[in-house]
Amino acid sequence: MCPMNFCTSDFDYFLPSDLIAQEPPVQRSASRLLRLEQTGLSDSHFANLLEWLHPADLLVFNDTRVIKARLLGTKASGGKVEALVERVLDHREAWVQIRASHAPRANSLIHFSDGRVWTVLEKQDGLYRVRLDEQGTGFYDWLENMGELPLPPYIHHAPGDQDAQRYQTVYARVPGAVAAPTAGLHFDEAMLMRLREAGIEQASLTLHVGAGTFQPVRVERLAEHHMHAERFDIPETTVAAIQRTRARGGRVVAVGTTTLRALEAAAQRGVLTAGPQETRLFITPGYRFQVVDCLLTNFHLPRSTLLMLVSAFAGLEPVRMAYAHAVRQRYRFFSYGDAMLLDRRNHAF
């Protein structure tokens, strides 16, 4: 089958709602781990991750930090507005999603309870570009005081103190994400130390996860889907670490689909390129991976681009079998759920 002849329904599966994790485990590393190898499936625990890694391997993490991106405001008419900041552009401007009874027009104002005001500048591809007034702090500092943590739509409680800590990786450094790179939520400082003591090298990059990660694929044929854009930045030190890993015969292990997507996007010209970049790369079965050898990831939503990516990496049928197994064994799904460790398949599907 031609890769883009796949249908969205090819990536559907049945998931009982009670398997969608609503709270994180008591300890970060206390989650389960499903290992999918060429030889089959193994049930394990995340605390045993070292059993599957080698001293020559390299773990690459996404060090983005989730911002308090959800806000409530009012239009000049008094109408309520719910906003989700998708991308901060600079000290004053951002692209945002806006929900209101009537769509705001260009040059209209949105008011917030602390007296700050947005001016709506334009609308493009379903997002609004807004400018924050110059009365005080810039966008990031203002969001930290006024915003709310944007938990995923399938988590049904309001964000609390626990979420402020646990819906953030312990190594989060660069603010800008609307959603957490959830594979990294399983790591605590003790696990990172154990990895270093075992001689497993660690590197990082930054990809700011956008709200588009939760958007369903609304077309049936994948060829008709337009991928949302995401920004990322790969340091020269990470490129050098990957080159060292290749030289010593180790594996590049991506912690999360966002890390994998950034690395593969940066290698689209045949050579892994460092620096700030943007990608709309849509990875589906048939894609030829160039950088990543192993993938640590959570379980993803049915019919989602992330499940398509995982299926491209480990094979459509093996992933279908793994997900069916995970449902039978009552693994916990999605952001606060359990993890999978997958090997790259050598053939297309």
N, C-alpha and C positions, 0 to 999 in steps of 0.2 A: 504494500500500500504506500502511495506517495505520502510523505509526512503531512503535508497540508490538506490531504484528503480525509484526515481524521475528523470526526465529529465530536462536539462537546459531550454528547451522551456516551462516548467511548470512555470517558473519565468520570463516570458517575458510580456511586456505590451507596449501599444502604448503611446508615449510621443511626443507631438508637440515640435519642437526644440525651439520655442519661450518661452517655459516654463522653459528652462534651465537658471538659474540665472547667468548672466555675471558679475554683480556687487553686492556688499553687500548692505543691506538696509542702509538708512541714519544713523540710530541708531541701535546698535547691537540688542537690545531687541524689535525692531519694527517689527519683523517678525510675521507671522501667526503661529498658533499652531492647528494642527488637533489632537483631542483626540479620541483614539480608546479604548473603554471599552467593557466589556462583553455585555453591553446593547446596544451598537451601537456607532455612530459617533457624535462628537460635534465639530463645528467650533469655534475657539477662537483665542486669540492672546498670544504671548509668555509673554507679560507683565502681563498676568493673571495666570501665572504658579502657583502662590501660592494657587489659588482656588482649585487645584487638589492635593496639598500636605498636609500632616498632621505633627504636631509638633514632632511626634515620628519617622518620616521618616529620612533616611540618604541618602544624595546625594554623589555619588562617582564620582570624576572627573579624567580625564587623564591629567597630567600636563606636558606632553611632549612638546618640543619646536621645531618648524619647522626650519631646517637649510637651508642655501642657497646652495642647493645641485646640481644645474645644472651648467655645465661648458662647455666651448669651448676650444679645444686645437688642436694641430697638431702633426702628426707622424713625424718621422725623414725624411720620404719621402716627407713631405709637405702636405700630405693628411689631410683633416679636420676630426676632431673627436668631437662628442657631447657626453658628459658623464653625468650620473646621479648617484650621490653617494647614494647607497642603505643603507649601514651600515658602520659607522666608528668603526674600531676594537680597535685602540689605537692611540697614539700620531702621528703615521706615516702611518698606514695601514688602508685600507678600502676595502669593496666589492662595486663594481660599475657596472652599466650598461654602455655599450659603443656602440655607433652607428658610423660606419665608412664604407667607400666603401669596404675595406678589413679588416677582423677581425685582430686585433693585436696579435702578437705571444708572447710567454713567453720570457722575458728578453728584449722586445722592449721598447722604450721610448716614452712618450707623453709629449710634451712641451706646456707651457702656457705663456701668454703674459708678465707675471711679471718675467720670467726667471726660475720659478720653474719647476720641472720635476717629472713625475711619471715613475716608472719602473713597467711593467706588470709582475706579478709573476706567475699567473695561471688562468685558467678558470674552473668554476664549476657551473653546473646547470644554465647556461646562464649568470652568473656574472663573473666579473674579479676581482681578488685580486690585488691591486696596492699598491706600497710603495711611499710615498712622500719623496723627497730628504731632507737632513738635513740642508739646507741653512738658514732656518728661523723658523717661527712659526709652530706649529703642525696643524693637519688637521682642527679642528673646527675653530681656529682663522684664518687660511688661507682661508677657505670657506667663512667666514664672509666678507672678503675683496675681494675675487675673484669670488665668486659664485653668482648665480641668484636664486631668490625664485622659487621653482618648482610648479607653478600653475598647477592644473589638466588639462588634455588634452581637456576637454570640455569647458574650459574658454579660449576664443580666443584672448584676448588682452595680450600684454606684461606686466609683473608685474611692478607696479609703486609704488609710495610712499604710496598710500592708501592700496594696497595689503600688503605691508611690515607690516602694522599695523593690518589690518583687517583679513588677513589670518593667524592669530595667536590668541590664546585665551588670555584673560587678565591675566590668572593665569599660563601661560606657564612658565616653570621653567627649565626643564632638556633638553638640546639640543640633537637632534638625529633623529627627524622625517623627512620624505620626504613629508608627507602630513599631513594636520591639522586634529585633531579630531573634525570634523566639528559641532557636536552637541553642543560643548562648545563655538562656535563662537557667540551664541545668548546671552551669559551672559556678562553683564557689571558690574562694581564695585557696582553700585547702586542696581542691582538685587541681587548680592551676599550679600550685607549688609541687604537687606530686608529679605532674607532667614534666615540669622543669627538672626535678631531681632524677627523673627517668631518662633525661637527655633528649626529650622531644622538643624540638624548636617551635617557637610561637612567633607569629607575625600578625599584622592587622592591616585593615583598609577601612575606609568609611563609605558606606552607602546609606543615604537617608531614605528609609522606607516610607513610601507614600501611602495615602489612603487607598490608592488603586489596588493595593495588594489584596483588599477585601472585596473588590468589585467582581461580581460574577461575569463570566463570559456570556454575553447576551445573544450571540449568534451561534448557529448550529455547526457551521463549517469553520474550522480554525483559520482557513485562508482569509476569512472576512474579518477576523478580530484585529483590532488596532491596540497594540500594547501601550500602557502608560509609560511615560518617561521617568527615569530616576537618575539622580546625580550620584557620582561616586568619585573617590580619590584614592589612588594606590600609591603609597610612598615608594621611593627608589629602594629603600631598605627591604621592602616586601618582595619586590622583583628580584633583588639580590638573594634573598632567602630561598625563593623558589628555584633559582639557578643552582644554588648550593645543594638543595634537596635533590634535584635532577642528577647532579654530578656524583652524589654519593649513593644513588640508587634508591632513594626514599620516595615516599608518596606525599602528594599534596592533598591534605584533608581540609575541605571547606566546612567551616562551622556555619551551616545555614545556607538556604537557597540564595539569600541576598549576596553572601560572599561568593558563591559559585557564579552567580550572574555577573557580578562585577569583574571577576577574573576572566571569565569567558568573553565578555564584551570587550575587555581591554586587549584581547588577543585576536580580534577579528581580522587584523591585517597580517596575521601570521607571526607576529612577535608581540610578546606581552609588553604593554606600554604603561609607564608610570605617569602620574599626574592627574589633575581633575578632568573628568569626562562626563558624558551623559549617554544613556543608552535607552533604546526601545527594543532591545533584543528579546525575541519571543522564542523560547526554547521548547521544542516539541519533539516527539519521537522521530528519529532520523537525523537529529542534530549530531555533528561530529565534535566531540569535546577535545579541547586542546591543552587544558591546564590541569583540571581537577581529576584526581584519581579516586577519592573517597568523599562521601558526603554524610555529614551528621545533620539530621533535620528532625522536625516534629511531623506529626500527621496533619495532612492538609485537607481543606474543604473539598467536597465533591465538585466536579466540573470547574475547578479553579486552574489558573495558569501555573500555580505552584505544583499542583499534582501532575500537570502535563510535563513540567520540568523534571520532576522526580522520575516519572515514567520514561522520559527520554534518557535519563542517566542510568537507571537500573533495569530498564526493560518493562514494557507495558504489562505483559502477563505476569512476570515476577512481582511487580508492584501490586497488581490486582490480588494475587495470592497472599501477599504480605498484609494487605489491608483487611482482607477477609479473615485472615488468622488473627489480626489485632482485634477485630470486632468480637470474634469468638472468645478470645482470651481476655476480653474486657480491658484492653489498654485505654488510657485516657487520651482524648484527642484535642488537637488545636493548641492554642498559645500556652496554656497552663498544663498541657498534657505531657505525655511520654515522648520518647525519642526513638529514632531509627538511625542505624549506621549502615550505609549502602556502598557497595563497590560499583565502579563504572563497568558497564557491559561493553564488550569489544565489538558487538554487532549492532545493527541499527535498531531493532525492535525487541 
